[in-house]
Amino acid sequence: MNIPEPDRTDRQRLESINIINAIRRGTVPAGGLERIAVGLDIEEEVIAKQLDYVALGGGDTKFIRGEYGSGKTFLVARSLEIARSKGFVTSQVVISSSAPLHKLKSIYQQICAGLRTREEEHAIKTIVDNWLFKTEERLISVSGNELSEAELEEATGREIETALSAISEMNSALAATLRTYYKANNNGDFPLAQAALGWLSAEPNIGRDFKAKAGIKGDIDDTIAYLFLRGLVAVIHGAGYSGLAIAIDEMETTQGLQRNQREKGYQTLVQIIDALDRGEMPRCYFLFTGTPAMYDGSRGIRSVPPLYDRISIIQTDGFKNPRQPQIVLSKFDTAKLEQVALKVMDVYAQAYAEPDRERISHRFIRAMIKKITTRFGGRVDVIPRIFLKEFVDMLDKCELYDDYNPWEGYEFDFDHLKGELKKEEEAVMVVKF
């Protein structure tokens, strides 16, 4: 039975519902972010042009700085959305105790686990399959379709080695793993093929049996993870994608580590920047985020002068220049939050029905923002997530009940938010006695 593809109107409605659902949950929507973005036009344009350069064979990076509530997470998500629209594979890593900046293997493992294309999440298998399929197609075309299955398999194995020759000169395990994956798939040995993908992704607990069959020793560790990342980008481009865009979020976590671990993590950033500048990582784009303290504090990037020199910025007036190494984000303010609310109403109209703009008026939006900010020390920058959840609830009630009056019915009480507030929100919460 053939199920017809949804038309453009249906796709937009599905996207709209997804956006509203994500706001209800207090998360960043998976798509359609341009429909609720506010005040990021210049930053988005700068990042889009960087990605165009990377797609031509360059390598580039950008550091985003901003306090909690400035929209770092949103800009990262929007940047990766732009990258996928330009044919990039993307991945996002959140720096944490399980993936600290100084452990390249953990970073590489999260990159592989989070690979995403425009059509698919967890896309490493699709990427590798596309690369091998294109390799076979090219060989068949060159031979005039005269290769037997055995000859094609042998020729493809040689092509894998040739395509990764620069990597194999330093470590042959990547090419050996991909050859093993290819042959296992052809032979119907899917457990072995899955093990090959797992080892390629630096997953733990891939046993000796796989390594013996693949003819490799050891595991991916911090010393070769960077090399494997370069090989992964080569496979991604060979599979027909523009390149790889990687977001590394919440770098400020690094400040809490011991000095030697912090400095090793910061040296990792120096290594990446210099490799990009030397042309050693073509078609690779890195986006890093952190708080101002991460960049300027005594335990931050300033503590490693070679890194600080590479990404420091000139800031002498009120005109920010996002073409510099850092994009500096301002705190969210009332005007921006009002604009987002109006955009959310437009999305809601696509998802469900046109909101009653008399009951949910611009004046009501301002009053609602004031009610919530009053309970958070007047800090507009910490409430966007909370406000938007409450705002969608108002839209729902007005859509469901003709006699619902938000002016009479809405009173902000965050008892229902207990347990889900973030530490930055709790820190400024005004408790009523």
Secondary structure, DSSP 8 states (H G I E B T S, - for coil): -------HHHHHHHHHHHHHHHHHHTS--SS-GGGT--S-HHHHHHHHHHHHHHHTT-EEEEEEE--TTS-HHHHHHHHHHHHHHTTEEEEEEE-SSSS-TT-HHHHHHHHHHT-B-SS-BS-HHHHHHHHHHHHHHHHHHHHTS---HHHHHHHHHHHHHHHTHHHHTT--HHHHHHHHHHHHHHTT-HHHHHHHHHHHTT-TT--HHHHHHHT--S---HHHHHHHHHHHHHHHHHTT--EEEEEEE-GGGGGGS-HHHHHHHHHHHHHHHHHHHTTSSTTEEEEEEE-HHHHHSTTSGGGSHHHHHHH-----SS---TTSSEEE-----HHHHHHHHHHHHHHHHHHT----TTTS-HHHHHHHHHHHHHTTTT-GGG-HHHHHHHHHHHHHHHHH-TT--HHHH----GGGGTTT--HHHHHT-----
